[in-house]
Each structure stands twice: as structure tokens, then as C-alpha cells.
């Protein structure tokens, strides 16, 4: 059974930082791309960042150098360090795991990030 468990969401003031973490179990770690999507109210889910086992990293255009995704290949974890947060970054952030070949995705339960003063 695949499980993706997120932690680290919360409230932060504009300009602040948060780190999200996701622990995966039930998957063959090396053949999955890991990363994060987000979804704001009334908006579609959008890619924040992805990280393959081989080290290929992608970010959404809105990231503009503010976020860093990393993988811990020993603990089967993926992290998202978010700096210089803006109110527009307010959303539910979802950890995902995507099979390299089949492209089947698994999702975490989501963690709320709220950026406001």
C-alpha cells in the first residue's frame, strides 16, 4: 500500500519561510519521480517542483528561485524549502510520487500553507 505522509505546513508572514516534508512508503523509491503540486481555492492543481532519482529537477515558473526541492534517498523523503513566501503562495500543497514509465501518480493528503500578515 502506497502512503505519502506530508508535514510542515502552516501559517507564515509574507517574506517568511517554510519547509514541507513528505515520507513515502510502499513504492520502489528509485523508479518514482517525487515532488509537490499545489492547489489554491478556485484554481487548478499546478506543479511546484519535481525531482527524479537521477537528479533531474523541475520547478513551476512562479517559483523564480524561491523554492528548493530535495530528496533523501536513504529515508525515502522529499522536502520543499520555501523562502520569500508571498500571499499568492497560499494553497494546499500535495506531495506526489509518479512512476517513471507508467506515469501513475500517487498523492499525499495535502498540507495547508497560508501566507498572510
C-alpha contacts under 8 A as a table, 3 or more apart, distances in Angstrom:
res1	aa1	res2	aa2	distance
1	X	25	X	7.70
1	X	26	X	5.20
2	X	24	X	7.41
2	X	25	X	5.73
2	X	26	X	4.30
2	X	27	X	6.06
2	X	106	X	7.45
3	X	23	X	7.93
3	X	24	X	5.74
3	X	25	X	5.24
3	X	26	X	6.33
3	X	108	X	7.12
4	X	22	X	6.28
4	X	23	X	5.64
4	X	24	X	4.65
4	X	25	X	6.66
4	X	95	X	6.87
4	X	96	X	7.39
4	X	106	X	7.75
4	X	107	X	6.50
4	X	108	X	4.65
4	X	109	X	7.56
5	X	22	X	5.31
5	X	23	X	5.27
5	X	24	X	6.66
5	X	95	X	7.87
5	X	108	X	5.77
5	X	109	X	7.08
6	X	20	X	7.05
6	X	21	X	5.55
6	X	22	X	4.28
6	X	23	X	6.61
6	X	94	X	7.75
6	X	95	X	6.73
6	X	108	X	6.53
6	X	109	X	7.26
6	X	110	X	6.78
6	X	111	X	6.59
7	X	20	X	5.80
7	X	21	X	5.28
7	X	22	X	6.41
7	X	111	X	6.83
8	X	18	X	7.12
8	X	19	X	5.85
8	X	20	X	4.53
8	X	21	X	6.19
8	X	111	X	7.55
9	X	18	X	7.17
9	X	19	X	7.47
9	X	20	X	6.18
9	X	111	X	5.38
9	X	112	X	5.39
9	X	113	X	5.09
10	X	18	X	7.99
10	X	111	X	7.88
10	X	112	X	6.06
10	X	113	X	5.02
10	X	114	X	6.13
11	X	113	X	6.03
11	X	114	X	4.67
11	X	115	X	5.88
11	X	116	X	7.44
12	X	16	X	5.92
12	X	17	X	7.07
12	X	18	X	7.49
12	X	85	X	7.99
12	X	113	X	7.89
12	X	114	X	6.33
12	X	115	X	5.02
12	X	116	X	6.49
12	X	117	X	7.85
13	X	16	X	5.50
13	X	85	X	7.70
13	X	115	X	5.39
13	X	116	X	5.04
13	X	117	X	5.09
14	X	84	X	7.02
14	X	85	X	5.44
14	X	86	X	5.05
14	X	87	X	6.34
14	X	115	X	5.76
14	X	116	X	5.88
14	X	117	X	6.48
15	X	83	X	7.01
15	X	84	X	4.18
15	X	85	X	4.89
15	X	86	X	6.35
16	X	83	X	6.11
16	X	84	X	5.50
16	X	85	X	5.51
17	X	81	X	7.48
17	X	82	X	5.39
17	X	83	X	4.37
17	X	84	X	6.26
17	X	85	X	6.22
18	X	81	X	6.19
18	X	82	X	5.25
18	X	83	X	6.75
19	X	79	X	6.87
19	X	80	X	5.51
19	X	81	X	4.42
19	X	82	X	5.91
20	X	79	X	5.52
20	X	80	X	5.00
20	X	81	X	6.51
21	X	77	X	6.91
21	X	78	X	5.84
21	X	79	X	4.41
21	X	80	X	6.44
22	X	77	X	5.43
22	X	78	X	5.28
22	X	79	X	6.35
22	X	95	X	6.33
23	X	75	X	7.65
23	X	76	X	5.98
23	X	77	X	4.51
23	X	78	X	6.75
24	X	27	X	7.19
24	X	76	X	5.64
24	X	77	X	6.15
25	X	76	X	7.42
27	X	32	X	7.84
28	X	31	X	6.06
28	X	32	X	7.06
29	X	32	X	5.68
29	X	53	X	7.91
29	X	73	X	7.69
29	X	76	X	6.67
30	X	53	X	5.60
31	X	53	X	7.10
31	X	99	X	6.04
31	X	100	X	5.62
32	X	52	X	6.79
32	X	53	X	7.10
32	X	97	X	5.84
32	X	98	X	5.19
32	X	99	X	4.56
32	X	100	X	5.47
33	X	50	X	6.65
33	X	51	X	5.70
33	X	52	X	4.41
33	X	53	X	6.62
33	X	97	X	5.64
33	X	98	X	5.04
33	X	99	X	6.44
33	X	100	X	6.40
34	X	50	X	5.63
34	X	51	X	5.38
34	X	52	X	6.32
34	X	71	X	7.93
34	X	78	X	6.73
34	X	95	X	7.47
34	X	96	X	5.75
34	X	97	X	4.65
34	X	98	X	6.47
35	X	48	X	7.61
35	X	49	X	5.42
35	X	50	X	4.08
35	X	51	X	5.88
35	X	69	X	7.36
35	X	78	X	6.74
35	X	95	X	5.76
35	X	96	X	5.47
35	X	97	X	6.74
36	X	47	X	6.39
36	X	48	X	5.38
36	X	49	X	5.35
36	X	50	X	6.38
36	X	80	X	7.72
36	X	93	X	6.62
36	X	94	X	5.47
36	X	95	X	4.57
36	X	96	X	5.84
37	X	45	X	6.40
37	X	46	X	5.35
37	X	47	X	4.35
37	X	48	X	4.94
37	X	49	X	6.98
37	X	93	X	5.78
37	X	94	X	5.16
37	X	95	X	6.52
37	X	96	X	7.29
38	X	45	X	5.47
38	X	46	X	5.49
38	X	47	X	6.55
38	X	48	X	6.48
38	X	91	X	5.98
38	X	92	X	5.47
38	X	93	X	4.24
38	X	94	X	5.80
39	X	43	X	6.20
39	X	44	X	5.99
39	X	45	X	4.39
39	X	46	X	6.41
39	X	91	X	5.27
39	X	92	X	5.33
39	X	93	X	6.58
40	X	43	X	5.33
40	X	44	X	7.33
40	X	45	X	7.47
40	X	90	X	6.58
40	X	91	X	4.25
40	X	92	X	6.33
41	X	91	X	7.18
46	X	60	X	7.71
47	X	50	X	7.69
47	X	59	X	7.18
47	X	60	X	5.65
48	X	59	X	5.57
48	X	60	X	4.90
48	X	63	X	7.21
49	X	57	X	7.12
49	X	58	X	5.42
49	X	59	X	4.30
49	X	60	X	6.22
49	X	69	X	6.41
50	X	56	X	7.96
50	X	57	X	5.52
50	X	58	X	5.23
50	X	59	X	6.64
50	X	69	X	7.17
51	X	55	X	6.18
51	X	56	X	5.65
51	X	57	X	4.55
51	X	58	X	6.76
51	X	69	X	7.01
51	X	70	X	7.06
51	X	71	X	7.18
52	X	55	X	5.24
52	X	56	X	5.25
52	X	57	X	6.66
53	X	56	X	7.54
53	X	71	X	7.97
53	X	73	X	7.89
57	X	69	X	7.81
59	X	63	X	6.42
60	X	63	X	5.61
61	X	64	X	6.30
63	X	66	X	5.56
63	X	67	X	6.08
64	X	67	X	7.79
65	X	68	X	7.66
66	X	82	X	6.18
66	X	83	X	5.25
66	X	84	X	6.11
66	X	85	X	7.72
67	X	80	X	6.74
67	X	81	X	5.47
67	X	82	X	4.44
67	X	83	X	6.00
68	X	80	X	5.68
68	X	81	X	5.05
68	X	82	X	6.62
69	X	78	X	7.18
69	X	79	X	5.62
69	X	80	X	4.56
69	X	81	X	6.36
70	X	78	X	5.69
70	X	79	X	5.25
70	X	80	X	6.60
71	X	76	X	7.46
71	X	77	X	5.83
71	X	78	X	4.43
71	X	79	X	6.35
72	X	75	X	5.62
72	X	76	X	5.73
72	X	77	X	5.06
72	X	78	X	6.14
73	X	76	X	5.15
73	X	77	X	6.83
74	X	77	X	7.90
82	X	85	X	6.65
85	X	89	X	6.43
85	X	115	X	6.78
86	X	89	X	5.38
86	X	90	X	7.58
86	X	115	X	6.10
86	X	116	X	7.81
87	X	90	X	5.62
87	X	114	X	7.36
87	X	115	X	4.69
87	X	116	X	5.64
88	X	115	X	7.61
89	X	113	X	7.55
89	X	114	X	7.45
89	X	115	X	6.67
90	X	112	X	7.77
90	X	113	X	5.40
90	X	114	X	4.59
90	X	115	X	5.44
91	X	112	X	6.07
91	X	113	X	5.55
91	X	114	X	6.66
92	X	110	X	5.82
92	X	111	X	5.36
92	X	112	X	4.37
92	X	113	X	6.01
93	X	110	X	5.33
93	X	111	X	5.26
93	X	112	X	6.20
93	X	113	X	6.95
94	X	107	X	6.58
94	X	108	X	5.68
94	X	109	X	6.67
94	X	110	X	4.39
94	X	111	X	6.55
95	X	107	X	5.85
95	X	108	X	5.11
95	X	109	X	7.88
95	X	110	X	6.91
96	X	105	X	6.54
96	X	106	X	5.50
96	X	107	X	4.60
96	X	108	X	6.26
97	X	105	X	5.51
97	X	106	X	5.17
97	X	107	X	6.67
98	X	103	X	5.43
98	X	104	X	5.51
98	X	105	X	4.33
98	X	106	X	6.48
99	X	102	X	5.60
99	X	103	X	4.76
99	X	104	X	5.41
99	X	105	X	6.60
100	X	103	X	5.76
